[in-house]
Amino acid sequence: MPGARNAVETCLAVQPGERVALFADQASASVAASIASALEERHAALTGFLLEDFGPRPMREAPQEILRALETADAGILCMQPQQGELGVRMAIVRVVERRQIRYAHMVGVTPAIMQQGMRADYRLVDRLSDKLRERMLRAETLTVKTEAGTSFKAHFDRKLDWVKTSGLISRRYWSNLPAGEVFTTPATVDGTFVCDATAGDHFNGKYGDLQTTPLVLKIAGARLTGVECAREDLQREFWDYCHTDENSDRVGELAFGTNLGLSEMIGILLQDEKFPGVHIAFGDPYGSQTHADWKSRTHVDVLTRNCDVWIDDDQVIEKGRYQLAHLGLS
């Protein structure tokens, strides 16, 4: 309940009488129940939907009842576990959210453990750190990321593209994943090696779990995926095929800082682990409505690495997964 109240009161700032649409699947029912209780405490006008009521999973299209509910809501919340082939459903929901500019919490992969950990963060502190990083990156020339596991890459940036803050304080302009804590853009170039020794996104997280013992070694040149190596041949082949679904599926669409200072360890669930202090990337759709990138993809898959060392230009701001807060003007 503390995490649910944080989501409703702090992150979404739900006011008494506001109309809130809550969508959940059976696997996330306990989390949805806690959020529903928090909404009732705020005297919100709640409309709830269970995804399985609309047919078998994975769903191929977003149910019209869900899209209609968002047309009249002041805020929306999605609590579900991702299944292969459902990215288009989630993107359809987000399109309505962005067109209407309503406050929206995207909680794909949420678990009770996440509600007890990442959702109990001090989101006002997360917001301060995210602001400082965004300010620095708007004028940065390069970002360098290294890990002991073998990650080593440099990124450069296009000043015409925005750095987006999703710190948990949700506004009408920007929806957010919850738990939150990211600052991201679409990079102009990425060159080097990214070792995914944590989790990968979309359906890969649920299917393959934590990749620490069988990491994906990803070769990148000019912000395009050029090679994949993995001890698991099935994972290697499936990841390569996924990243060649369309002409931009192999393109780095997102480079992000995790800024949730309330996290002390990765738990093997992407929704929370991508907010862990460090830097991660994603191949595929660049969230152009937010970053202003002028290209699209039908796919989007995050890849995470552990214990990053990160330099903004020549200034090391993260050492072994810990922010050097003084370097960012925070004590």
ZATOR-425778 format. One record per residue (C-alpha): residue in three letters; residue number from 0; y, z, x. Coordinates in nm, 2 decimals, m for minus. Example, Ala and Ser with C-alpha at 12.3 -4.5 7.8 and 13.67 -1.06 7.14 Angstrom:
@res:Ala&n:0&py:m0.45&pz:0.78&px:1.23
@res:Ser&n:1&py:m0.11&pz:0.71&px:1.37
end
This chain:
@res:Met&n:0&py:0.00&pz:0.00&px:0.00
@res:Pro&n:1&py:0.26&pz:0.06&px:0.28
@res:Gly&n:2&py:0.20&pz:m0.30&px:0.40
@res:Ala&n:3&py:0.22&pz:m0.43&px:0.04
@res:Arg&n:4&py:0.55&pz:m0.25&px:m0.02
@res:Asn&n:5&py:0.68&pz:m0.38&px:0.31
@res:Ala&n:6&py:0.60&pz:m0.73&px:0.19
@res:Val&n:7&py:0.76&pz:m0.69&px:m0.15
@res:Glu&n:8&py:1.06&pz:m0.47&px:m0.08
@res:Thr&n:9&py:1.16&pz:m0.56&px:0.28
@res:Cys&n:10&py:1.03&pz:m0.91&px:0.34
@res:Leu&n:11&py:1.07&pz:m1.07&px:0.00
@res:Ala&n:12&py:1.34&pz:m0.82&px:m0.13
@res:Val&n:13&py:1.21&pz:m0.85&px:m0.48
@res:Gln&n:14&py:1.45&pz:m0.70&px:m0.74
@res:Pro&n:15&py:1.36&pz:m0.55&px:m1.08
@res:Gly&n:16&py:1.32&pz:m0.82&px:m1.34
@res:Glu&n:17&py:1.26&pz:m1.11&px:m1.10
@res:Arg&n:18&py:0.98&pz:m1.35&px:m1.18
@res:Val&n:19&py:0.71&pz:m1.35&px:m0.91
@res:Ala&n:20&py:0.41&pz:m1.59&px:m0.91
@res:Leu&n:21&py:0.11&pz:m1.44&px:m0.72
@res:Phe&n:22&py:m0.18&pz:m1.67&px:m0.63
@res:Ala&n:23&py:m0.50&pz:m1.53&px:m0.48
@res:Asp&n:24&py:m0.87&pz:m1.62&px:m0.42
@res:Gln&n:25&py:m1.16&pz:m1.39&px:m0.48
@res:Ala&n:26&py:m1.20&pz:m1.31&px:m0.11
@res:Ser&n:27&py:m0.84&pz:m1.18&px:m0.09
@res:Ala&n:28&py:m0.85&pz:m0.99&px:m0.42
@res:Ser&n:29&py:m0.81&pz:m0.64&px:m0.27
@res:Val&n:30&py:m0.50&pz:m0.75&px:m0.09
@res:Ala&n:31&py:m0.36&pz:m0.92&px:m0.40
@res:Ala&n:32&py:m0.42&pz:m0.61&px:m0.60
@res:Ser&n:33&py:m0.21&pz:m0.40&px:m0.36
@res:Ile&n:34&py:0.07&pz:m0.65&px:m0.37
@res:Ala&n:35&py:0.05&pz:m0.66&px:m0.75
@res:Ser&n:36&py:0.08&pz:m0.28&px:m0.76
@res:Ala&n:37&py:0.39&pz:m0.30&px:m0.53
@res:Leu&n:38&py:0.54&pz:m0.56&px:m0.76
@res:Glu&n:39&py:0.48&pz:m0.34&px:m1.06
@res:Glu&n:40&py:0.65&pz:m0.05&px:m0.88
@res:Arg&n:41&py:0.95&pz:m0.28&px:m0.84
@res:His&n:42&py:0.94&pz:m0.37&px:m1.21
@res:Ala&n:43&py:0.91&pz:m0.74&px:m1.13
@res:Ala&n:44&py:0.78&pz:m0.99&px:m1.39
@res:Leu&n:45&py:0.45&pz:m1.08&px:m1.24
@res:Thr&n:46&py:0.24&pz:m1.38&px:m1.32
@res:Gly&n:47&py:m0.10&pz:m1.38&px:m1.14
@res:Phe&n:48&py:m0.36&pz:m1.66&px:m1.08
@res:Leu&n:49&py:m0.71&pz:m1.65&px:m0.94
@res:Leu&n:50&py:m0.79&pz:m1.98&px:m0.76
@res:Glu&n:51&py:m1.15&pz:m1.98&px:m0.85
@res:Asp&n:52&py:m1.05&pz:m2.00&px:m1.22
@res:Phe&n:53&py:m0.94&pz:m2.36&px:m1.16
@res:Gly&n:54&py:m1.28&pz:m2.49&px:m1.03
@res:Pro&n:55&py:m1.50&pz:m2.49&px:m0.72
@res:Arg&n:56&py:m1.37&pz:m2.45&px:m0.37
@res:Pro&n:57&py:m1.26&pz:m2.62&px:m0.15
@res:Met&n:58&py:m1.00&pz:m2.74&px:m0.39
@res:Arg&n:59&py:m0.89&pz:m3.10&px:m0.35
@res:Glu&n:60&py:m0.56&pz:m3.08&px:m0.54
@res:Ala&n:61&py:m0.32&pz:m2.81&px:m0.63
@res:Pro&n:62&py:m0.37&pz:m2.70&px:m0.99
@res:Gln&n:63&py:m0.08&pz:m2.80&px:m1.21
@res:Glu&n:64&py:m0.06&pz:m2.45&px:m1.37
@res:Ile&n:65&py:0.02&pz:m2.31&px:m1.02
@res:Leu&n:66&py:0.28&pz:m2.58&px:m0.95
@res:Arg&n:67&py:0.44&pz:m2.52&px:m1.29
@res:Ala&n:68&py:0.45&pz:m2.14&px:m1.23
@res:Leu&n:69&py:0.65&pz:m2.20&px:m0.91
@res:Glu&n:70&py:0.90&pz:m2.41&px:m1.11
@res:Thr&n:71&py:1.02&pz:m2.11&px:m1.29
@res:Ala&n:72&py:0.96&pz:m1.83&px:m1.04
@res:Asp&n:73&py:1.22&pz:m1.65&px:m0.83
@res:Ala&n:74&py:0.96&pz:m1.58&px:m0.56
@res:Gly&n:75&py:0.60&pz:m1.68&px:m0.48
@res:Ile&n:76&py:0.31&pz:m1.52&px:m0.29
@res:Leu&n:77&py:m0.02&pz:m1.69&px:m0.18
@res:Cys&n:78&py:m0.31&pz:m1.47&px:m0.07
@res:Met&n:79&py:m0.62&pz:m1.68&px:0.02
@res:Gln&n:80&py:m0.88&pz:m1.76&px:0.29
@res:Pro&n:81&py:m0.85&pz:m2.11&px:0.42
@res:Gln&n:82&py:m1.13&pz:m2.36&px:0.36
@res:Gln&n:83&py:m1.19&pz:m2.70&px:0.52
@res:Gly&n:84&py:m1.00&pz:m2.97&px:0.33
@res:Glu&n:85&py:m0.75&pz:m2.75&px:0.15
@res:Leu&n:86&py:m0.45&pz:m2.80&px:0.37
@res:Gly&n:87&py:m0.31&pz:m3.06&px:0.13
@res:Val&n:88&py:m0.33&pz:m2.80&px:m0.15
@res:Arg&n:89&py:m0.12&pz:m2.56&px:0.05
@res:Met&n:90&py:0.13&pz:m2.83&px:0.15
@res:Ala&n:91&py:0.18&pz:m2.92&px:m0.22
@res:Ile&n:92&py:0.27&pz:m2.56&px:m0.30
@res:Val&n:93&py:0.51&pz:m2.55&px:m0.01
@res:Arg&n:94&py:0.68&pz:m2.87&px:m0.12
@res:Val&n:95&py:0.77&pz:m2.71&px:m0.45
@res:Val&n:96&py:0.89&pz:m2.39&px:m0.27
@res:Glu&n:97&py:1.11&pz:m2.60&px:m0.04
@res:Arg&n:98&py:1.25&pz:m2.82&px:m0.32
@res:Arg&n:99&py:1.34&pz:m2.52&px:m0.53
@res:Gln&n:100&py:1.44&pz:m2.30&px:m0.24
@res:Ile&n:101&py:1.27&pz:m1.99&px:m0.37
@res:Arg&n:102&py:1.16&pz:m1.70&px:m0.15
@res:Tyr&n:103&py:0.79&pz:m1.75&px:m0.06
@res:Ala&n:104&py:0.53&pz:m1.55&px:0.14
@res:His&n:105&py:0.24&pz:m1.76&px:0.27
@res:Met&n:106&py:m0.05&pz:m1.52&px:0.34
@res:Val&n:107&py:m0.34&pz:m1.76&px:0.43
@res:Gly&n:108&py:m0.62&pz:m1.56&px:0.60
@res:Val&n:109&py:m0.48&pz:m1.22&px:0.50
@res:Thr&n:110&py:m0.72&pz:m0.92&px:0.52
@res:Pro&n:111&py:m0.70&pz:m0.55&px:0.45
@res:Ala&n:112&py:m0.68&pz:m0.49&px:0.83
@res:Ile&n:113&py:m0.38&pz:m0.71&px:0.85
@res:Met&n:114&py:m0.21&pz:m0.52&px:0.57
@res:Gln&n:115&py:m0.27&pz:m0.20&px:0.77
@res:Gln&n:116&py:m0.14&pz:m0.35&px:1.10
@res:Gly&n:117&py:0.09&pz:m0.65&px:1.11
@res:Met&n:118&py:0.23&pz:m0.59&px:0.76
@res:Arg&n:119&py:0.34&pz:m0.24&px:0.86
@res:Ala&n:120&py:0.57&pz:m0.37&px:1.14
@res:Asp&n:121&py:0.94&pz:m0.28&px:1.16
@res:Tyr&n:122&py:1.06&pz:m0.62&px:1.05
@res:Arg&n:123&py:1.42&pz:m0.54&px:1.12
@res:Leu&n:124&py:1.33&pz:m0.50&px:1.49
@res:Val&n:125&py:1.12&pz:m0.82&px:1.47
@res:Asp&n:126&py:1.43&pz:m0.99&px:1.33
@res:Arg&n:127&py:1.65&pz:m0.87&px:1.61
@res:Leu&n:128&py:1.41&pz:m1.00&px:1.88
@res:Ser&n:129&py:1.36&pz:m1.33&px:1.70
@res:Asp&n:130&py:1.74&pz:m1.38&px:1.68
@res:Lys&n:131&py:1.78&pz:m1.32&px:2.06
@res:Leu&n:132&py:1.50&pz:m1.57&px:2.14
@res:Arg&n:133&py:1.64&pz:m1.83&px:1.91
@res:Glu&n:134&py:1.98&pz:m1.80&px:2.07
@res:Arg&n:135&py:1.83&pz:m1.84&px:2.42
@res:Met&n:136&py:1.61&pz:m2.13&px:2.33
@res:Leu&n:137&py:1.89&pz:m2.33&px:2.16
@res:Arg&n:138&py:2.04&pz:m2.37&px:2.51
@res:Ala&n:139&py:1.73&pz:m2.36&px:2.72
@res:Glu&n:140&py:1.62&pz:m2.66&px:2.93
@res:Thr&n:141&py:1.25&pz:m2.57&px:3.00
@res:Leu&n:142&py:0.98&pz:m2.33&px:2.90
@res:Thr&n:143&py:0.69&pz:m2.25&px:3.13
@res:Val&n:144&py:0.37&pz:m2.08&px:3.02
@res:Lys&n:145&py:0.08&pz:m1.96&px:3.23
@res:Thr&n:146&py:m0.22&pz:m1.74&px:3.19
@res:Glu&n:147&py:m0.50&pz:m1.61&px:3.42
@res:Ala&n:148&py:m0.75&pz:m1.81&px:3.20
@res:Gly&n:149&py:m0.59&pz:m2.14&px:3.31
@res:Thr&n:150&py:m0.31&pz:m2.22&px:3.07
@res:Ser&n:151&py:m0.03&pz:m2.39&px:3.27
@res:Phe&n:152&py:0.22&pz:m2.61&px:3.09
@res:Lys&n:153&py:0.59&pz:m2.70&px:3.08
@res:Ala&n:154&py:0.79&pz:m2.80&px:2.77
@res:His&n:155&py:1.13&pz:m2.96&px:2.72
@res:Phe&n:156&py:1.33&pz:m2.97&px:2.41
@res:Asp&n:157&py:1.54&pz:m3.20&px:2.19
@res:Arg&n:158&py:1.88&pz:m3.04&px:2.11
@res:Lys&n:159&py:1.89&pz:m3.23&px:1.78
@res:Leu&n:160&py:1.58&pz:m3.03&px:1.66
@res:Asp&n:161&py:1.62&pz:m2.68&px:1.53
@res:Trp&n:162&py:1.46&pz:m2.35&px:1.64
@res:Val&n:163&py:1.34&pz:m2.18&px:1.33
@res:Lys&n:164&py:1.31&pz:m1.80&px:1.29
@res:Thr&n:165&py:1.05&pz:m1.66&px:1.05
@res:Ser&n:166&py:1.09&pz:m1.29&px:1.13
@res:Gly&n:167&py:0.96&pz:m1.15&px:0.80
@res:Leu&n:168&py:1.30&pz:m1.13&px:0.63
@res:Ile&n:169&py:1.25&pz:m1.42&px:0.39
@res:Ser&n:170&py:1.54&pz:m1.62&px:0.25
@res:Arg&n:171&py:1.58&pz:m1.90&px:0.00
@res:Arg&n:172&py:1.63&pz:m2.13&px:0.30
@res:Tyr&n:173&py:1.31&pz:m2.04&px:0.49
@res:Trp&n:174&py:0.98&pz:m1.94&px:0.35
@res:Ser&n:175&py:0.75&pz:m1.75&px:0.59
@res:Asn&n:176&py:0.39&pz:m1.66&px:0.68
@res:Leu&n:177&py:0.32&pz:m1.29&px:0.64
@res:Pro&n:178&py:0.26&pz:m1.10&px:0.85
@res:Ala&n:179&py:0.56&pz:m1.26&px:1.02
@res:Gly&n:180&py:0.71&pz:m1.28&px:1.36
@res:Glu&n:181&py:0.76&pz:m1.63&px:1.49
@res:Val&n:182&py:1.04&pz:m1.85&px:1.64
@res:Phe&n:183&py:0.94&pz:m2.22&px:1.66
@res:Thr&n:184&py:1.05&pz:m2.57&px:1.71
@res:Thr&n:185&py:0.90&pz:m2.92&px:1.76
@res:Pro&n:186&py:0.91&pz:m2.98&px:2.14
@res:Ala&n:187&py:1.03&pz:m3.31&px:2.29
@res:Thr&n:188&py:0.76&pz:m3.30&px:2.57
@res:Val&n:189&py:0.47&pz:m3.08&px:2.66
@res:Asp&n:190&py:0.27&pz:m3.15&px:2.98
@res:Gly&n:191&py:m0.02&pz:m2.95&px:3.13
@res:Thr&n:192&py:m0.32&pz:m2.75&px:3.02
@res:Phe&n:193&py:m0.35&pz:m2.51&px:2.73
@res:Val&n:194&py:m0.66&pz:m2.29&px:2.72
@res:Cys&n:195&py:m0.73&pz:m2.17&px:2.37
@res:Asp&n:196&py:m0.92&pz:m1.85&px:2.45
@res:Ala&n:197&py:m0.82&pz:m1.67&px:2.12
@res:Thr&n:198&py:m0.83&pz:m1.84&px:1.78
@res:Ala&n:199&py:m0.77&pz:m2.19&px:1.65
@res:Gly&n:200&py:m0.61&pz:m2.26&px:1.31
@res:Asp&n:201&py:m0.69&pz:m2.42&px:0.98
@res:His&n:202&py:m1.07&pz:m2.39&px:0.90
@res:Phe&n:203&py:m1.16&pz:m2.35&px:1.27
@res:Asn&n:204&py:m1.07&pz:m1.98&px:1.26
@res:Gly&n:205&py:m1.32&pz:m1.90&px:0.99
@res:Lys&n:206&py:m1.59&pz:m2.13&px:1.12
@res:Tyr&n:207&py:m1.58&pz:m2.05&px:1.50
@res:Gly&n:208&py:m1.39&pz:m1.72&px:1.52
@res:Asp&n:209&py:m1.25&pz:m1.58&px:1.84
@res:Leu&n:210&py:m1.30&pz:m1.84&px:2.13
@res:Gln&n:211&py:m1.26&pz:m1.60&px:2.42
@res:Thr&n:212&py:m1.62&pz:m1.67&px:2.54
@res:Thr&n:213&py:m1.62&pz:m2.04&px:2.46
@res:Pro&n:214&py:m1.25&pz:m2.15&px:2.51
@res:Leu&n:215&py:m1.11&pz:m2.49&px:2.43
@res:Val&n:216&py:m0.95&pz:m2.64&px:2.74
@res:Leu&n:217&py:m0.68&pz:m2.88&px:2.61
@res:Lys&n:218&py:m0.52&pz:m3.14&px:2.83
@res:Ile&n:219&py:m0.17&pz:m3.25&px:2.71
@res:Ala&n:220&py:0.06&pz:m3.53&px:2.84
@res:Gly&n:221&py:0.39&pz:m3.63&px:2.68
@res:Ala&n:222&py:0.32&pz:m3.39&px:2.39
@res:Arg&n:223&py:m0.01&pz:m3.57&px:2.31
@res:Leu&n:224&py:m0.36&pz:m3.43&px:2.33
@res:Thr&n:225&py:m0.54&pz:m3.63&px:2.59
@res:Gly&n:226&py:m0.86&pz:m3.44&px:2.65
@res:Val&n:227&py:m1.07&pz:m3.15&px:2.51
@res:Glu&n:228&py:m1.34&pz:m2.96&px:2.70
@res:Cys&n:229&py:m1.55&pz:m2.68&px:2.56
@res:Ala&n:230&py:m1.90&pz:m2.53&px:2.63
@res:Arg&n:231&py:m1.97&pz:m2.58&px:2.26
@res:Glu&n:232&py:m2.01&pz:m2.95&px:2.21
@res:Asp&n:233&py:m1.99&pz:m2.92&px:1.83
@res:Leu&n:234&py:m1.65&pz:m2.75&px:1.85
@res:Gln&n:235&py:m1.53&pz:m2.99&px:2.12
@res:Arg&n:236&py:m1.62&pz:m3.29&px:1.91
@res:Glu&n:237&py:m1.49&pz:m3.15&px:1.58
@res:Phe&n:238&py:m1.15&pz:m3.05&px:1.73
@res:Trp&n:239&py:m1.10&pz:m3.39&px:1.89
@res:Asp&n:240&py:m1.19&pz:m3.56&px:1.56
@res:Tyr&n:241&py:m0.96&pz:m3.34&px:1.36
@res:Cys&n:242&py:m0.67&pz:m3.42&px:1.61
@res:His&n:243&py:m0.73&pz:m3.79&px:1.55
@res:Thr&n:244&py:m0.72&pz:m3.78&px:1.17
@res:Asp&n:245&py:m0.40&pz:m3.98&px:1.17
@res:Glu&n:246&py:m0.15&pz:m4.13&px:1.42
@res:Asn&n:247&py:0.03&pz:m3.79&px:1.47
@res:Ser&n:248&py:m0.26&pz:m3.55&px:1.45
@res:Asp&n:249&py:m0.28&pz:m3.53&px:1.83
@res:Arg&n:250&py:0.09&pz:m3.47&px:1.87
@res:Val&n:251&py:0.23&pz:m3.12&px:1.95
@res:Gly&n:252&py:0.43&pz:m3.05&px:1.63
@res:Glu&n:253&py:0.50&pz:m2.69&px:1.70
@res:Leu&n:254&py:0.57&pz:m2.46&px:1.99
@res:Ala&n:255&py:0.62&pz:m2.10&px:1.89
@res:Phe&n:256&py:0.69&pz:m1.75&px:2.02
@res:Gly&n:257&py:0.51&pz:m1.47&px:1.86
@res:Thr&n:258&py:0.76&pz:m1.18&px:1.80
@res:Asn&n:259&py:0.57&pz:m0.91&px:1.60
@res:Leu&n:260&py:0.62&pz:m0.60&px:1.82
@res:Gly&n:261&py:0.41&pz:m0.40&px:1.59
@res:Leu&n:262&py:0.09&pz:m0.56&px:1.72
@res:Ser&n:263&py:m0.11&pz:m0.41&px:2.01
@res:Glu&n:264&py:m0.41&pz:m0.64&px:2.03
@res:Met&n:265&py:m0.55&pz:m0.96&px:1.88
@res:Ile&n:266&py:m0.80&pz:m0.92&px:1.60
@res:Gly&n:267&py:m0.95&pz:m1.27&px:1.58
@res:Ile&n:268&py:m0.76&pz:m1.37&px:1.27
@res:Leu&n:269&py:m0.50&pz:m1.65&px:1.32
@res:Leu&n:270&py:m0.26&pz:m1.54&px:1.05
@res:Gln&n:271&py:m0.19&pz:m1.22&px:1.25
@res:Asp&n:272&py:m0.28&pz:m1.32&px:1.60
@res:Glu&n:273&py:m0.02&pz:m1.61&px:1.61
@res:Lys&n:274&py:0.25&pz:m1.34&px:1.57
@res:Phe&n:275&py:0.13&pz:m1.15&px:1.88
@res:Pro&n:276&py:0.38&pz:m1.15&px:2.17
@res:Gly&n:277&py:0.34&pz:m1.47&px:2.36
@res:Val&n:278&py:0.36&pz:m1.85&px:2.31
@res:His&n:279&py:0.13&pz:m2.08&px:2.12
@res:Ile&n:280&py:0.13&pz:m2.44&px:2.01
@res:Ala&n:281&py:0.00&pz:m2.65&px:1.72
@res:Phe&n:282&py:m0.11&pz:m3.01&px:1.69
@res:Gly&n:283&py:m0.01&pz:m3.21&px:1.39
@res:Asp&n:284&py:0.26&pz:m3.18&px:1.13
@res:Pro&n:285&py:0.60&pz:m3.05&px:1.27
@res:Tyr&n:286&py:0.73&pz:m2.88&px:0.96
@res:Gly&n:287&py:1.01&pz:m3.14&px:0.97
@res:Ser&n:288&py:1.19&pz:m2.99&px:0.67
@res:Gln&n:289&py:1.27&pz:m2.69&px:0.89
@res:Thr&n:290&py:1.28&pz:m2.83&px:1.25
@res:His&n:291&py:1.43&pz:m3.17&px:1.14
@res:Ala&n:292&py:1.16&pz:m3.36&px:1.32
@res:Asp&n:293&py:1.14&pz:m3.71&px:1.17
@res:Trp&n:294&py:0.76&pz:m3.76&px:1.17
@res:Lys&n:295&py:0.47&pz:m3.62&px:0.97
@res:Ser&n:296&py:0.09&pz:m3.56&px:0.99
@res:Arg&n:297&py:m0.17&pz:m3.47&px:0.73
@res:Thr&n:298&py:m0.31&pz:m3.21&px:0.97
@res:His&n:299&py:m0.18&pz:m2.90&px:1.15
@res:Val&n:300&py:m0.39&pz:m2.68&px:1.38
@res:Asp&n:301&py:m0.26&pz:m2.39&px:1.58
@res:Val&n:302&py:m0.42&pz:m2.28&px:1.91
@res:Leu&n:303&py:m0.36&pz:m1.94&px:2.07
@res:Thr&n:304&py:m0.40&pz:m1.81&px:2.42
@res:Arg&n:305&py:m0.41&pz:m1.45&px:2.55
@res:Asn&n:306&py:m0.18&pz:m1.25&px:2.79
@res:Cys&n:307&py:0.09&pz:m1.51&px:2.85
@res:Asp&n:308&py:0.34&pz:m1.52&px:3.13
@res:Val&n:309&py:0.65&pz:m1.70&px:3.00
@res:Trp&n:310&py:0.97&pz:m1.82&px:3.16
@res:Ile&n:311&py:1.27&pz:m1.95&px:2.98
@res:Asp&n:312&py:1.42&pz:m2.18&px:3.26
@res:Asp&n:313&py:1.37&pz:m1.94&px:3.56
@res:Asp&n:314&py:1.39&pz:m1.61&px:3.37
@res:Gln&n:315&py:1.05&pz:m1.44&px:3.30
@res:Val&n:316&py:1.08&pz:m1.30&px:2.95
@res:Ile&n:317&py:0.71&pz:m1.23&px:2.88
@res:Glu&n:318&py:0.47&pz:m1.07&px:3.14
@res:Lys&n:319&py:0.10&pz:m1.04&px:3.05
@res:Gly&n:320&py:0.18&pz:m1.05&px:2.68
@res:Arg&n:321&py:0.47&pz:m0.80&px:2.69
@res:Tyr&n:322&py:0.83&pz:m0.89&px:2.63
@res:Gln&n:323&py:1.08&pz:m0.80&px:2.90
@res:Leu&n:324&py:1.33&pz:m0.68&px:2.63
@res:Ala&n:325&py:1.61&pz:m0.61&px:2.88
@res:His&n:326&py:1.60&pz:m0.98&px:2.97
@res:Leu&n:327&py:1.68&pz:m1.06&px:2.61
@res:Gly&n:328&py:1.96&pz:m0.80&px:2.57
@res:Leu&n:329&py:1.74&pz:m0.55&px:2.39
@res:Ser&n:330&py:1.65&pz:m0.21&px:2.52
end
